[in-house]
Amino acid sequence: MNICIIGTGYVGLVTGTVFAELGNDAVCVDKVEEKIEKLNKNEMPIYEPGLEELVTRNRKEGRLTFTTDLKSAVQGAEIIFICVNTPTSDNGDSNLSYVKAAAEEIGQSMNGYKIIVNKSTVPVGTGDMVYDIVSQHYNNSHDFDVVSNPEFLREGSAVDDALNPDRIIIGAPTKQVAFRLLELYSSLEAPMIITDVYSAEIIKYASNAFLSTKISFINAIANLCEKVGADVEDVAKGIGRDPRIGQAFLNPGLGFGGSCFPKDIKSLVYTSQKFGYDFELLKNVLEINEERVAHFFGMIKSRFPNLEGKTFAVLGLSFKPNTDDMREAKSIEIIKKLTAEKAVVRVFDPVAMPAAKKLIDSVTFCASAYEACSSADAMVLITEWREFKQLNLEKIKNSMKTAVIFDGRNIYDPSRKEKMGFEYYSVGRGKWPKSS
């Protein structure tokens, strides 16, 4: 099929590339000329494992192209995917200006029947809005359909998620339109669920809200474990074995960040209020998540009441491993708290330092975890990159001023670290440190 993808962010770039990999002709459109120029040189605007190789191969074989010419891309396509950014304001209201602009240009450019697919995460009712806008700018207002096909891509594993989806949701106005999308996805052999447009629009928000609820729940349990001296990791294993609960997303730590969970929960709360429902549960989920950094920082302050002049090695800057995304990254909050109290901060991340340098100042960016930890009073682990699990901690201990670890992701075994001679503090595993 001939496909047009509007937007070359995480969702658009991965979606277009994977459709090309499946044998379709995909044209990715973006207004940012610099981004398109780089993509045409096989230079990726984001870090995503496996993406660069797929882009390079499919460009070489002629199935994947990048352009700023939306009109020609729309006119040459059978199916048009809207994959633009939908940022959320502080009150949770979704900013749909990019979706509206895309719909307007699609309407002005169409030359026949098209299926327009909202793949961006958008609140319920956006399909109707897109239909109305396209109709206003297209001579034959009935010669197209609007579909909701939410994405479920995880940063750091987006390519694999796109090639091996656990389900495909298609919210369509008619079965005939749905079957056309089914045909596009048929080679993936994934479970496909056909719904109305409204249901599909809610599914993405409901999925992310439920997963976020699991994270906040286990973090609340971690708080209790710290007070009584229990081990939250054992608790998580015990409840996760129940098939009705499952082990996934029962990972205590610093809470969720990134571009999806915080934004989507706020949007769902706002949308619920708009339609007359007070989603108190999700408000509590956000409250628990927002206090995680302060809670963790309190642990650091318990051990080092006076931070002035103390040196902290912060390992991990991106909001999660295998990405350079700094949106809602806990590292930013923790570093700001440390520097506000005149601590010396040395940082290292395997991938995200170029992005972090645009957002963080008053720190020293180091070439390795070992350099960051040298002469440090404490290591503060923020992001659970695999390479941090494989560090030579004996070497690190010998280079530090005081062998103290604050593990915000519980990646190490407490008893082993204590036997090595570390003061080791983690989340939900024993009581807090005493002041030095």
N, C-alpha and C positions, 0 to 999 in steps of 0.2 A: 504493500500500500504506500501511497504518497502521504507523508505526515508533516505537519508544521508544528513546531514547538515554540511558543512565545515565552521567552525568559531562559537565561542560561545560568541560573543559580544551581544549588544542589539538586533540586528536583528536576528542573528543565534539562540541565546538561546530562544528568544520569539517565533520565527518561529517553531523551533523543538518542543518546549513544546506544542504549540497550535495544531500542526499537530498530536501529540500524544493524546492530549485531544479529538481530533475528531475521534480517533479510529485507527490511523495508527501506524506502528512501526517505530519510529524515532531514528536514531543514530546520535548524535552530536559529531563532531570531532574537536579537537584543539591540536596544538603542545605544548601548555604550560601545562606541566604535573601538576604543582601546581593547576592550575585552574580546571583541570579535577578531580583531587583528592578532591578538595573542593566540586565540583558539585556532586560527588558521595557520599558526606556526607550531601547533601542538603544544602550546604552553597553557597549563591548567590554571584557572583562577582560584581553584580550591584544591586542598589536599584530600584525596579519596583513594584508598588502595585499589589498584587495578584499573582506575579510570583512564589514566594517560595512555596505557597500552591499547585499550579499546578504542579510544578516540583516534589514535594514530592509525590503527589498522583500518578502521571503517572510513576514515577520510581517504586513505590511500586507495581503498577499493571503490570509492565513489558513492557510497551509500549515505555518508554523513557530510553535510555542509553547514557552514555558519555564515550568516548575513545580517545586515541591518535593514534590508529591504523587506519589510513585512508584507507589503502589497503582493509582490510576486510570490512570496512563500505561501500566502493564503490562497492565492488563485491557483497555484499548482498542487494544492493539497485536497485530499478527501476528508481528512480528519484534522482538526486544529486543537491542540492542547494549550490551555492557558496555565502557565507555570510561573506566575509572577509572585513577588513578595507581598505578603498581607500582614504588615506589622500591626501591633496592638498598642493602643494608648494605655496610660496608667489605669484608666477606669475599665479597661477590657474591651472597649469598642474597637472592632477591626477596621483598619484603614484599607478600604477597597478601591482607592484611587487608581492603583495600577491595573486592577481587574477592569475597572470602568474604562480606562484609556484603551486597554487591549480590545475590549468589546466594541468600542466605538470604531477603532481602526479596522477591526474585522468586518464590521458592517459596511464600512466605506470601500472595502477591498474585494468583497465576495463577487464571484462571477457565476454562481450556480449553487446547487445544493451542497451543504457542508454539515458535518457533525462537529459541534463545538463542545469541547470537554473541559470542564473545570477540574483541574488536577491540584491547583493550589488549595490549601486548607482555608475554607471560607465558611462563614456562618450560614445556617439554614435560611433559605430564601434567596441566596445569591444567584442560583440558577435562573430564577424568575427575573432578577435584575438584569442579568446578562442578556436574556432573551429580549427584554424590553429595549435595552440599549441598542442591540444589533438591529432590531426591527425599526428603530427610529432612523437608522443610517443606511438601510438597505431597501431597495425599491420593492422587492418581493418579500414581504415580512413573513411569509409562511414557508419559505424555501430553505429551511435549516432546522436543526434540532439542537437542544442544549442538554448535555449529559453531565452527571457528577461521577467522577472516577478518582476517589481520594487516594493519595499515596501513603505508603507505610514504610518509607525508607529510613533506616537508621544511619546517621552519620558515622563513618568509620567502617560500615559494611553495606553501604548503599548499593554498590554494584551487585553484590551477591543477593541482596534482598530483591532487587529488580529482576534478576535472572531466576531466582528461586522463591517467589512470593508464597506466603502461607495462605493467602486468599486474595482474590481480586473482587472488588466491589464495583458494581456498575448500576448507577441510579439513572434510569432512562424513562422518557415519557411514553415509549411504546416498546413492545417486544421486538419489533423489526429493527429499531435503532440499537437496542441492547445486543441483538445477535450480530450486528456489524462490529461492535466492540469485542464481542466474544471471539469473532473470527481473527481480529488483530492479536488477541492474547492466546489463541488456541495452542500455539507451539510450546507454551510454557507448561501446559498440563497442570495448572494449579486449580484448586477449588474456586469456582466463580459463583458469586451471589448477586442475583438481579433484584433490585429494589426500585421503589419510586425515588425521585430526585431528592426529596426532603430527607428521607431516611438515610440515604447515602451521605448527605452533607453532615448529618449528626454522627454517623458511625465513627469518623475519624476523631472528632472531639471526644466522644464517649470512650474510645479506646485509650487515648492518651490520658484522659482524666482518671480512668481506672488504674492504669499503670502508675501514675503519679500518686494515687491514693495508697497503693501498696508500698511505695517508697516512703511516704510520710508516716504510714502506720508502723513500719519496722523501725524508723528513726525515733518515733515516740516510745516504742518498746525499748530501744537502746537507752533512752533517757532513764527509764525505770531500772534497767539492768545495771546502769552505773550507780544508781542509788543503793541497790541491794547487794551489789557484788556478783551479779549473774553474768553469763556470757551470751550476748545477743546472737553470736554466730551459731551457737548450739540451739538457741530458741528458733532461729530462722530455719535451720535444718529440720528441727522437729515439726514445725508447722508446715514447712514446704513439702514434706513427704505426703501430706494429705493431698490427694489428686484434685480435690475441690479447690485447693489454694494454689499449689504449685510453687516451685523454688524461684522462678524468674522474678526479678525486681524486688526480691527481699534482701537487698544489699544495703546495710546500714552505712552511714557515712555523712557526707556534707550536703546531701540532698541533690535534687535534680536541677539542671541548668540547660543551656543550649537554646536553640531557636524555636523549639516546639512545645515542650511541656508547660513552661510558665505562661507562654503566650496563649496556648490553646485552652488552658484552664481558665484564665482570665476572660477569654472570649466566651467560653461556655457559661460562666457565671453571669456575664453581661447579657448574653442572649436570653438566658433563663429569666433574668429580671425584666427584660424587655417584654417577654410574653407572660409576665405575672407570676413567676415561680422564683422563690428565694432559695438558691442552691447553697444552703448553709454548710453542708458537708465539704464541698470543694473550697469554700472560704477557709475552713479549718485546715484542709490539706495545704493550702498556700501559706497559712500562718506558720504551720510546723516547718515547712520548707524554708521560710524566710528567717527562722531563728537558728538554723543549723550553723551558720558561720559564727554568729555571736556565741553560740554554745561551745564550739570548737576553740574559738579564740579565748574563751574563758578558761579552758583547759591550759592553754599556753600561759595565760596570766597567773594561774594558780602556781605554776612552776617558776615563772619569772615575773614576779610582781613589778619589777622595774625593768622595762625593755630598752631604755635608753643606752645606746652603745653596744647592745647585744647583737650578735650576728646570727641571722637565720637563713638556712639554705632551703629555698622553696623549690620543690621538685614537682613539675607538672603545671602547665599553665592553661591548656585548652580545657574546655568543659568536660571532655571525656577523651579516652585514648583513640588513636587512629584518625584524628582530625586536627585541623589547625583552627577550628572555630572557637572564638573567644566570647561569643554571645552568652550572657548570663553565666560566665565562668566564675567559679567560687574563688579562684586564685586572685582575681582582681580585688574582691572584697577583703580577703585576708591580708594581701599585701598593703592595701590602704590602711588597714587597722594597725599593722606593724609599723609602717613608716610614720603614721600619725603620732606614734609614741616614740619616735626617733630611734627605732631599731635599724640596724644595717641589714639590707636584704639582698641576697644573691640568688639568682634564679636560673633554672635550666628546664627546657622542654625539648624533646627530640624533633618536633616539627613546628610548633606554634610560635616560636620566638619572633619571626618577622612580623606576624600579625600582632603579637603582644607589644612589640616596641611602639606601635601606633597608639596604644592605650595605657601603657604603664611607664611611669618615669620614676626617678629617685631609687632605682635598683641597678644592680650590676648583672648583666647578662653573661652567663658563663658558657664555656664550650662543652662542658660535660657535668654530670652529676658529681663527679669526684672533685672537680674544680670548685663547684658551688659549696660543697661540704667542707672544704679545706679551712681549718681554723674556725669553723662555725660553732656557736653555742648549742645549736639544735638543728635537726633536719625536720622540715615540715612537708609531708607528702600530701599532695593535693589531687593529682591525677594518676590513675592506676595503669600507667604505661607498662607494657610487658618488660621492657628493659630495666625498669626499677625493681622488679621482682627478682632480677638476676644479678643485681649489683654485688660486688665484693664488699660486703659490709664490714669485714674485718679491716680491710684497707681504709674504708671510710671512718671507722671508729678511731683508728690510729691517727687520722689526720684532723679530727675534730678537737675543738677546745674542751668541750664536754660532750660525752656520748649520750645525747638525748634525741629521741625520735618521737614526733607527733604524727601518727599515721591516720590521716583523714579518710582512708578507704579500706583499712583493715587488711592490707595485703600481706602482712608478715605474721608469723606465729609468735605470740607474746613470750612464751616460755623459752623459745630458742634465742630470741633477742636478749632476754634477760640473762641467759647463760653466757652469752657473748660479752656481757658487760654493759649493755645499753640500759638506760632508763627508757622504757618503752611505754607510750601512752596511745591508746586507740579508742575507737568509738564503741561504747556499749559493752566493754569487756573489762570489768573491774572498776574500782573507784578512782576518783581524780587524784592527780599528783598533789603532794604537799609543797608548800612554798619553800624555796631554797633560802 
